[in-house]
Amino acid sequence: MKTALVTGANKGIGREVRSSWRKGILRVVGARNRKAGGKAADEIGKHGGKAAFLELDVSDDSSVTAAAREFSRLADHLDVLVKQCRDHC
């Protein structure tokens, strides 16, 4: 199974990207907001996809480190990374 991580996946472009992929991809929904991110992952599951939520703030190094550890428990590889950017990119 291919694995994709989409940051900021609970809103905006990240939401559109993570919802447009076909089945057969584990979509890891990265978001700062635990409630909204969990809801986004649940929506994927309701539509037949496979998804997991990962609490992640890409502007915080400690959050990125913790998310990397958690990601390694969810999947053994990463095929696609979609990182949302604002002015800090």
Residue pairs with C-beta under 8 A, 6 or more apart in sequence:
1 24
1 25
1 26
1 50
2 24
2 25
2 26
2 79
2 80
3 25
3 26
3 28
3 74
3 75
3 77
3 78
3 79
3 80
4 18
4 21
4 25
4 26
4 27
4 28
4 78
4 79
4 80
4 81
4 82
5 28
5 30
5 54
5 71
5 78
5 80
5 81
5 82
6 14
6 17
6 18
6 27
6 28
6 29
6 30
6 82
6 84
7 14
7 30
7 31
7 56
7 58
7 82
7 83
7 84
8 14
8 30
8 31
8 58
8 83
8 84
9 15
9 17
9 18
9 27
9 29
9 30
9 31
9 37
9 40
9 82
10 29
10 31
10 33
10 36
10 37
10 39
10 40
11 36
12 84
13 84
14 31
14 82
14 84
15 40
17 82
18 27
18 29
18 40
18 44
18 51
18 82
19 43
19 44
19 47
21 27
21 49
23 48
23 49
23 50
25 49
25 50
25 79
25 80
26 50
26 51
26 52
26 74
26 75
27 41
27 44
27 49
27 50
27 51
27 52
28 51
28 52
28 53
28 54
28 71
28 74
28 75
29 37
29 40
29 41
29 44
29 51
29 52
29 53
29 54
30 37
30 54
30 55
30 56
30 58
30 67
31 37
31 40
31 53
31 54
31 55
31 56
32 55
32 56
32 57
32 63
34 53
34 55
37 53
37 54
37 55
38 53
40 51
40 53
41 51
41 52
41 53
42 51
44 50
44 51
45 51
52 74
54 67
54 70
54 71
54 74
55 63
55 66
55 67
55 70
56 63
56 64
56 67
57 63
57 64
58 64
58 83
58 84
58 88
59 88
71 78
83 89
